[in-house]
Amino acid sequence: MQNLFHFHLILKPIAARLLNKRARYLCLQLTLGLMLFPQQALSQNNVNSETLALSEAISLALAEHPEMAVFTYQRDALNARVKQATILPRPTIGFTIEDAMGTGEHSNFGAAQSTLNIGWVLEQRAIESRVNAAKIAATQVDFDIEIKALDIAAQTATLFIDALILDQRLQLAKLAQKQANEVLKVIARKVMAGKSLSIEQLQSESELIRRALEVEDLEHELEASRYKLMAQWGGEADRYTLRGDLLKVPVIQNLSAQLAKLNEHPALLAFANQQRIAQSEIALTRIEARPKWQVSAGIRRYETSDDFGLVAGISIPFGNDGRSMGEVQVIKAKQAEYQSQSEVLKRALNTQLFVLLQNMKHSKHVIDTLTKQVIPLLEKASMQASDAYDIGRIGYLEWTTIKQELLSTQAQLLDAYQAIHLQHIEIQRLTGATLSN
């Protein structure tokens, strides 16, 4: 594949005579640098910095991002609910005195009967249902974790690509600045020799200043971009040197294969899980509404004979569980709502995936067209324009316009590379695929 920035510094007869040996050497170095810098996506600003690949950045973000820590506490809370659901209801202790403080032989405690008993409610099935409902509800956090992990991974990958792209823009801007500086030197010497107008030198100086401003702007943008990336895991902005190959165009998968992956998207699975949670809540509601038997046992003392006896009892509420019908209908309505939301989301994901795949195809077409057709033509035009300028057939404005068009097209090519990588990242997020490459 042709290098992303194939840049020419033309040394034609007149210009070559005006450039000294050192300037020619610098031009050679610039040309070589432009051909080499795409191979390493980010320049080494710090020789002691660690290199960082995309997969490593995502791993750091998932391990250290504060939003992921939230789920640890949510899981602890849900596990506590499961534990709480296993606790049996407390038994009740009762003490009664009968046949006392009345009349006749019952006027005092001599003929009284005192009973001490313990009672408890039989609800083993209800407890099992509560535990089951709590366990199923606890699984929802797993889907939330997957969804958030995909979002954080995609966000980290986007920031990573943005930083690489900005560095490439900065490299291009610096090279354009150096070229503008060399052009200024050439024109200044031509002006001194009386072969060019001073207005061309003024225009060239203005162009050099604009190039310097562009470099400064991009340096600030790159610094901010790196800071945002490192903030994903709380790292230091100048600790790492990013490593990535922007020229490696992602493979465009066919639509049917990608649509099949959407069924495993954690957001869709989360809706299905919420329906299972609702079903367990329905079962629990019905069990809770059933009459609960209550049994009791104790000991009774007869004061008249100073004897003791055992007592036992059972209480059985009568009626049906009709009081749960309203709550069950509410939960069933939630189930239907979850199903509807799942269908809406699936349709939206299908549409978004289709659009992204089409955009990727367009970006690939733009890359191929610019690389194989437009840029070679503009390079040829730039060479011919340099020849024409050297012999005075065109002016400075026409010459620099053609050069600027070449630079703009190279920047457009960089935009296309950025677009196709970001589109690929979003497709991977939608399909739940790996974002490490």
C-alpha positions as CSV (number, residue, x, y, z in Angstrom):
1,M,0.0,0.0,0.0
2,Q,1.2,3.5,-0.8
3,N,2.3,5.5,2.2
4,L,-0.3,7.7,3.7
5,F,1.7,10.8,3.1
6,H,3.8,10.6,0.0
7,F,5.2,14.1,-0.1
8,H,7.5,15.7,-2.7
9,L,10.0,18.4,-2.3
10,I,10.9,19.4,-5.9
11,L,14.5,20.5,-6.7
12,K,14.3,22.0,-10.1
13,P,17.3,23.6,-11.9
14,I,16.8,27.2,-10.7
15,A,15.7,26.3,-7.2
16,A,18.5,23.8,-6.9
17,R,21.1,26.3,-7.7
18,L,19.7,28.6,-5.0
19,L,19.7,25.9,-2.3
20,N,23.0,25.3,-0.6
21,K,24.3,21.8,0.3
22,R,22.9,21.9,3.8
23,A,19.4,22.9,2.6
24,R,19.5,20.1,0.0
25,Y,20.4,17.6,2.8
26,L,17.5,18.9,4.9
27,C,15.1,18.5,2.0
28,L,16.2,14.9,1.6
29,Q,15.7,14.2,5.2
30,L,12.2,15.8,5.1
31,T,11.3,13.6,2.2
32,L,12.6,10.4,3.9
33,G,10.8,11.4,7.1
34,L,7.5,11.8,5.3
35,M,7.8,8.4,3.9
36,L,8.9,6.8,7.2
37,F,6.7,8.4,9.8
38,P,3.5,6.4,9.0
39,Q,5.3,3.2,10.0
40,Q,5.4,4.4,13.6
41,A,2.0,6.0,14.4
42,L,3.3,8.2,17.2
43,S,6.7,9.8,17.3
44,Q,9.0,9.2,20.3
45,N,8.7,12.4,22.4
46,N,10.3,10.7,25.4
47,V,12.9,8.0,24.8
48,N,12.2,6.6,28.3
49,S,8.4,6.3,27.7
50,E,6.7,3.0,27.4
51,T,5.0,1.9,24.2
52,L,1.3,1.3,24.5
53,A,-0.8,-0.7,22.0
54,L,-4.6,-0.4,21.7
55,S,-5.2,-3.7,23.4
56,E,-3.1,-2.6,26.4
57,A,-4.9,0.7,26.6
58,I,-8.3,-1.1,26.7
59,S,-7.1,-3.5,29.3
60,L,-5.9,-0.6,31.5
61,A,-9.2,1.2,31.1
62,L,-11.3,-1.8,32.0
63,A,-9.2,-2.5,35.0
64,E,-8.9,1.0,36.4
65,H,-11.9,3.0,35.0
66,P,-14.0,4.3,38.0
67,E,-17.3,3.4,36.4
68,M,-16.3,-0.3,36.4
69,A,-15.7,-0.1,40.2
70,V,-19.3,0.8,40.7
71,F,-20.4,-2.7,39.7
72,T,-18.4,-4.2,42.5
73,Y,-20.6,-2.5,45.0
74,Q,-23.8,-3.3,43.1
75,R,-22.8,-7.0,43.1
76,D,-22.1,-6.9,46.8
77,A,-25.6,-5.3,47.4
78,L,-27.3,-8.0,45.2
79,N,-25.5,-10.8,47.0
80,A,-26.6,-9.3,50.3
81,R,-30.2,-9.4,49.0
82,V,-29.8,-13.1,48.2
83,K,-28.4,-13.7,51.7
84,Q,-31.3,-11.8,53.2
85,A,-33.8,-13.9,51.3
86,T,-32.6,-17.1,53.0
87,I,-33.3,-15.8,56.5
88,L,-36.3,-17.6,58.1
89,P,-39.0,-15.5,59.8
90,R,-38.6,-15.2,63.6
91,P,-40.8,-17.4,65.7
92,T,-43.2,-15.9,68.2
93,I,-43.4,-16.7,71.9
94,G,-46.7,-16.3,73.7
95,F,-47.7,-16.5,77.3
96,T,-51.3,-16.6,78.4
97,I,-53.1,-16.9,81.8
98,E,-56.7,-18.2,81.9
99,D,-59.3,-18.7,84.7
100,A,-57.9,-16.1,87.0
101,M,-59.1,-12.9,88.7
102,G,-62.7,-13.8,88.2
103,T,-65.4,-14.8,90.8
104,G,-65.8,-17.6,93.1
105,E,-63.1,-20.2,92.9
106,H,-61.6,-18.3,90.1
107,S,-61.2,-15.1,92.1
108,N,-57.5,-15.5,92.4
109,F,-54.8,-17.6,90.7
110,G,-55.6,-20.8,92.6
111,A,-57.5,-22.3,89.7
112,A,-55.6,-20.5,86.9
113,Q,-54.1,-22.1,83.8
114,S,-50.9,-20.6,82.4
115,T,-49.6,-21.5,79.0
116,L,-46.2,-20.8,77.4
117,N,-46.0,-21.5,73.7
118,I,-43.9,-20.8,70.6
119,G,-45.4,-20.4,67.1
120,W,-43.9,-20.0,63.6
121,V,-45.2,-19.6,60.1
122,L,-44.6,-22.4,57.6
123,E,-43.2,-20.6,54.4
124,Q,-40.4,-22.8,53.1
125,R,-41.7,-22.5,49.6
126,A,-41.9,-18.8,49.8
127,I,-38.3,-18.6,51.1
128,E,-37.1,-20.8,48.2
129,S,-39.0,-18.5,45.8
130,R,-37.5,-15.4,47.3
131,V,-34.0,-16.8,47.1
132,N,-34.5,-17.8,43.4
133,A,-35.9,-14.4,42.5
134,A,-33.0,-12.7,44.3
135,K,-30.4,-14.8,42.5
136,I,-32.0,-14.2,39.1
137,A,-32.1,-10.5,39.8
138,A,-28.5,-10.5,40.7
139,T,-27.5,-11.8,37.3
140,Q,-28.7,-8.5,35.7
141,V,-25.5,-6.8,36.9
142,D,-23.5,-9.1,34.7
143,F,-25.1,-7.8,31.6
144,D,-24.7,-4.2,32.9
145,I,-21.0,-4.9,33.3
146,E,-20.7,-6.2,29.7
147,I,-22.6,-3.2,28.3
148,K,-20.4,-0.8,30.3
149,A,-17.2,-2.7,29.3
150,L,-18.1,-2.4,25.7
151,D,-18.8,1.3,26.0
152,I,-15.5,2.0,27.9
153,A,-13.6,-0.2,25.4
154,A,-15.1,1.7,22.5
155,Q,-14.5,5.0,24.1
156,T,-10.9,4.2,24.8
157,A,-10.3,2.9,21.3
158,T,-11.8,6.1,19.9
159,L,-9.6,8.3,22.0
160,F,-6.6,6.1,21.0
161,I,-7.4,6.5,17.3
162,D,-8.0,10.2,17.8
163,A,-4.6,10.6,19.4
164,L,-2.9,8.7,16.6
165,I,-4.6,10.8,14.0
166,L,-3.8,14.0,15.7
167,D,-0.1,13.0,15.8
168,Q,-0.2,12.2,12.1
169,R,-1.8,15.6,11.5
170,L,0.9,17.2,13.6
171,Q,3.7,15.4,11.6
172,L,2.1,16.6,8.3
173,A,1.8,20.1,9.6
174,K,5.4,20.2,10.8
175,L,6.6,18.9,7.4
176,A,4.5,21.5,5.6
177,Q,6.0,24.1,7.9
178,K,9.6,23.0,7.1
179,Q,8.7,23.0,3.4
180,A,7.3,26.5,3.7
181,N,10.5,27.6,5.4
182,E,12.6,26.2,2.6
183,V,10.4,27.8,0.0
184,L,10.8,31.1,1.7
185,K,14.6,30.8,1.6
186,V,14.4,30.0,-2.2
187,I,12.1,33.0,-2.9
188,A,14.2,35.3,-0.7
189,R,17.3,34.5,-2.7
190,K,15.4,34.9,-6.0
191,V,14.2,38.3,-4.8
192,M,17.7,39.3,-3.9
193,A,18.8,38.2,-7.4
194,G,16.0,40.3,-8.9
195,K,14.2,37.2,-10.3
196,S,11.1,37.5,-8.1
197,L,8.9,40.2,-6.7
198,S,9.1,41.1,-3.1
199,I,5.4,40.5,-2.8
200,E,6.0,36.8,-3.3
201,Q,8.4,36.9,-0.3
202,L,5.8,38.5,1.8
203,Q,3.2,35.9,0.8
204,S,5.7,33.2,1.6
205,E,6.4,34.7,5.0
206,S,2.7,34.8,5.7
207,E,2.3,31.2,4.7
208,L,5.1,30.2,7.0
209,I,3.4,32.0,9.9
210,R,0.2,30.2,9.2
211,R,1.9,26.9,9.1
212,A,3.5,27.6,12.5
213,L,0.1,28.5,14.0
214,E,-1.3,25.2,12.6
215,V,1.5,23.3,14.3
216,E,0.9,25.0,17.6
217,D,-2.8,24.3,17.4
218,L,-2.3,20.7,16.7
219,E,0.3,20.4,19.5
220,H,-2.3,21.6,22.0
221,E,-5.0,19.3,20.6
222,L,-2.7,16.3,20.7
223,E,-1.8,17.1,24.4
224,A,-5.5,17.4,25.3
225,S,-6.3,14.2,23.4
226,R,-3.6,12.2,25.1
227,Y,-4.7,13.5,28.5
228,K,-8.3,12.4,27.8
229,L,-7.0,8.9,26.8
230,M,-4.9,8.5,29.9
231,A,-7.7,9.7,32.1
232,Q,-9.5,6.5,31.2
233,W,-7.3,4.7,33.7
234,G,-5.7,7.6,35.6
235,G,-2.4,7.4,33.8
236,E,0.2,10.1,33.2
237,A,-0.1,11.7,29.7
238,D,3.6,11.7,29.0
239,R,4.3,8.1,30.3
240,Y,3.4,6.3,27.2
241,T,4.1,6.4,23.5
242,L,1.2,5.1,21.5
243,R,1.8,2.3,19.0
244,G,-0.6,1.6,16.1
245,D,-0.8,1.1,12.4
246,L,-3.4,3.5,10.9
247,L,-2.6,2.2,7.4
248,K,-4.0,-1.2,8.3
249,V,-7.6,-0.9,7.0
250,P,-10.1,-3.0,8.9
251,V,-11.8,-5.9,7.0
252,I,-15.3,-5.1,6.0
253,Q,-17.5,-8.0,7.1
254,N,-20.7,-9.0,5.2
255,L,-24.0,-7.8,6.6
256,S,-25.6,-11.1,7.3
257,A,-22.7,-12.3,9.4
258,Q,-22.7,-9.1,11.4
259,L,-26.5,-9.1,11.9
260,A,-26.2,-12.6,13.4
261,K,-23.8,-11.3,16.0
262,L,-26.3,-8.6,17.1
263,N,-28.4,-11.3,18.8
264,E,-25.7,-11.7,21.3
265,H,-25.4,-8.0,22.1
266,P,-25.5,-7.7,25.9
267,A,-28.2,-5.0,25.8
268,L,-30.6,-7.4,24.0
269,L,-29.6,-10.3,26.4
270,A,-30.2,-7.9,29.3
271,F,-33.8,-7.4,28.1
272,A,-34.3,-11.2,27.9
273,N,-32.9,-11.5,31.4
274,Q,-35.2,-8.8,32.7
275,Q,-38.1,-10.9,31.4
276,R,-36.8,-13.9,33.3
277,I,-36.5,-11.7,36.4
278,A,-40.1,-10.6,35.9
279,Q,-41.2,-14.3,35.6
280,S,-39.5,-15.1,38.9
281,E,-41.3,-12.1,40.5
282,I,-44.6,-13.5,39.3
283,A,-43.9,-16.9,40.8
284,L,-42.9,-15.2,44.1
285,T,-46.0,-13.0,44.1
286,R,-48.3,-15.9,43.7
287,I,-46.6,-17.9,46.4
288,E,-46.6,-15.0,48.8
289,A,-50.3,-14.6,48.3
290,R,-51.1,-18.2,49.3
291,P,-52.4,-18.8,52.8
292,K,-49.6,-19.5,55.2
293,W,-50.1,-22.2,57.8
294,Q,-49.0,-21.3,61.3
295,V,-48.2,-23.9,63.9
296,S,-47.5,-23.6,67.6
297,A,-46.5,-25.8,70.6
298,G,-46.1,-25.2,74.2
299,I,-46.7,-26.2,77.8
300,R,-49.6,-25.5,80.2
301,R,-49.6,-25.4,84.0
302,Y,-52.7,-26.2,86.0
303,E,-52.6,-24.4,89.3
304,T,-55.4,-26.5,91.0
305,S,-53.5,-29.8,90.6
306,D,-50.0,-28.4,90.1
307,D,-49.8,-30.4,86.9
308,F,-48.4,-29.7,83.4
309,G,-49.6,-30.6,79.9
310,L,-48.5,-30.1,76.4
311,V,-50.4,-27.9,74.0
312,A,-50.2,-27.7,70.2
313,G,-52.1,-25.9,67.5
314,I,-52.3,-25.0,63.8
315,S,-53.8,-22.0,62.1
316,I,-54.9,-22.3,58.5
317,P,-56.1,-19.1,56.7
318,F,-59.0,-19.7,54.3
319,G,-59.7,-18.0,51.0
320,N,-57.8,-17.9,47.7
321,D,-54.8,-16.0,46.4
322,G,-56.9,-13.5,44.3
323,R,-55.2,-10.6,46.0
324,S,-52.1,-11.3,43.9
325,M,-53.9,-10.9,40.6
326,G,-53.3,-7.1,40.4
327,E,-49.6,-7.4,41.1
328,V,-49.2,-10.3,38.7
329,Q,-50.8,-8.2,35.9
330,V,-48.4,-5.3,36.7
331,I,-45.4,-7.6,36.3
332,K,-46.7,-9.1,33.1
333,A,-47.1,-5.6,31.7
334,K,-43.4,-5.1,32.5
335,Q,-42.6,-8.3,30.7
336,A,-44.4,-7.0,27.6
337,E,-42.7,-3.7,27.9
338,Y,-39.2,-5.4,28.1
339,Q,-40.1,-7.4,25.0
340,S,-41.2,-4.3,23.1
341,Q,-38.1,-2.4,24.1
342,S,-36.0,-5.3,23.0
343,E,-37.6,-5.3,19.5
344,V,-37.1,-1.5,19.3
345,L,-33.4,-1.8,20.2
346,K,-32.8,-4.7,17.9
347,R,-34.3,-2.8,14.9
348,A,-32.3,0.3,15.8
349,L,-29.1,-1.8,16.1
350,N,-29.8,-3.4,12.7
351,T,-30.3,0.0,11.1
352,Q,-27.2,1.4,12.7
353,L,-25.1,-1.6,11.7
354,F,-26.2,-1.4,8.1
355,V,-25.4,2.3,7.9
356,L,-22.0,1.8,9.5
357,L,-21.1,-1.0,7.0
358,Q,-22.1,1.3,4.1
359,N,-20.0,4.1,5.6
360,M,-17.0,1.8,5.9
361,K,-17.4,0.8,2.3
362,H,-17.5,4.5,1.3
363,S,-14.4,5.3,3.5
364,K,-12.5,2.4,1.9
365,H,-13.5,3.7,-1.6
366,V,-12.3,7.2,-0.6
367,I,-9.0,5.8,0.6
368,D,-8.4,3.8,-2.6
369,T,-9.4,6.7,-4.8
370,L,-7.3,9.3,-3.1
371,T,-4.3,6.9,-2.8
372,K,-4.3,5.4,-6.2
373,Q,-5.7,8.2,-8.4
374,V,-6.1,11.7,-6.9
375,I,-2.8,12.0,-5.0
376,P,-0.6,10.7,-7.8
377,L,-2.2,13.2,-10.2
378,L,-1.7,16.0,-7.7
379,E,1.9,15.0,-7.1
380,K,2.5,15.1,-10.9
381,A,0.7,18.5,-11.1
382,S,2.8,19.8,-8.2
383,M,6.0,18.7,-10.0
384,Q,4.9,20.4,-13.3
385,A,3.8,23.5,-11.4
386,S,7.3,23.7,-9.8
387,D,8.8,23.5,-13.3
388,A,6.5,26.2,-14.5
389,Y,7.2,28.4,-11.6
390,D,11.0,28.0,-12.0
391,I,10.8,29.2,-15.6
392,G,8.3,32.0,-14.8
393,R,5.3,30.5,-16.6
394,I,3.1,30.7,-13.5
395,G,3.2,32.9,-10.5
396,Y,3.6,32.2,-6.8
397,L,-0.1,32.1,-6.1
398,E,-0.8,29.4,-8.7
399,W,2.2,27.4,-7.6
400,T,1.2,27.5,-3.9
401,T,-2.5,26.8,-4.7
402,I,-1.5,23.5,-6.3
403,K,0.8,22.6,-3.4
404,Q,-2.0,23.5,-1.0
405,E,-4.4,21.3,-2.8
406,L,-2.0,18.4,-2.5
407,L,-1.7,19.0,1.3
408,S,-5.5,19.3,1.6
409,T,-5.9,16.0,-0.2
410,Q,-3.4,14.3,2.1
411,A,-5.4,15.7,5.1
412,Q,-8.6,14.4,3.4
413,L,-7.0,11.0,3.1
414,L,-6.1,11.1,6.8
415,D,-9.8,11.9,7.5
416,A,-10.8,8.8,5.6
417,Y,-8.5,6.6,7.6
418,Q,-9.8,8.1,10.8
419,A,-13.4,7.6,9.7
420,I,-13.0,3.9,8.7
421,H,-11.2,3.1,12.0
422,L,-13.9,4.8,14.1
423,Q,-16.7,3.1,12.1
424,H,-15.0,-0.2,12.7
425,I,-14.8,0.5,16.4
426,E,-18.5,1.3,16.5
427,I,-19.4,-1.9,14.6
428,Q,-17.4,-3.9,17.1
429,R,-19.2,-2.2,20.0
430,L,-22.6,-3.1,18.4
431,T,-21.7,-6.7,17.8
432,G,-19.8,-7.2,21.1
433,A,-16.6,-8.1,19.2
434,T,-13.1,-7.5,20.5
435,L,-11.8,-4.0,20.3
436,S,-8.1,-4.8,20.7
437,N,-7.2,-4.6,17.1
